[in-house]
């Protein structure tokens, strides 16, 4: 069960309950932030957005947004941002992002920078594949991908409950 309250969400599964803050950020504002920091590839932007989403949940007990994540074969995506960006050629992203508000949520910025630094370091060290493996081997994503055959293009939803349970597990360490 999913109950939305003012700036807070209560998620209930059987006898388990999570209360998290809802930052209500437009996923395209996050994509714009990465684009403005010279990350232009849509697939990479989606993966970095997912990592930021997980990091903010872990450190601030907050969801960037409540839109569902999907486990595409190429990585996790949030469909509203993905489909909107796909309507444009990469060289037209400036036009798209000129209509998207800048990200103003101060508590999110350090985590965007952290994820960006991690990615750029892996790129400089020519270890991008390891960086992306950490996303592809993320339990909530893996669990969702188990629902499809290896070469199938189906994109099941990544369960918010799985994300919350994984977050609960990693915050114990």
C-alpha positions, 0 to 999 in steps of 0.5 A: 500500500502506498499512502501519499501525505504532504511531503511524506510518503508512507509505504506499507507491506504486510506489517512493515512500514517505511516513512520517507520524505518526498522531494517531488523533483522533476526527473528531467531536472536531474537529467538537466543537471547531469547534461549541464555537467557534460554528461550527454548520453541518455543511457548514462544520464538515466543510470546516474539518476538511478544512483543519485536516487538510491544515494539520496534515499540512503543518506536522507531517507527521501525519494527524489520523485515517486515515479516508477523505475523500470528495469530495461535491459540497458539499465534502470530508467524513469520513463517520463525523462527517457521518453521526453529525451528520446523525442530530441536528438542529442544536439537538441537537448539544449532546446529541451532543457531550456524549458526544464526548471533548474534543480534547486533542492540543496540537499540533493546537490552533494549527492549529484556531485558525488555520483558525477565524480564517481562516474568521471573518475571511473571514466578517467581510470577506464573502469566504466564497465565496473561502474556500470556493473555496480548498477546492473548488479544492484539487487532491486534492478536484478530482481526486476530483470529476473522476471524476463528472459535474457534477450527479451526487451520487456521492462518490468517495474523495479519495485519500490518495496525492493528498493526500500528493503535494499536501502534498509539493508545497506544502511545497517552497514 
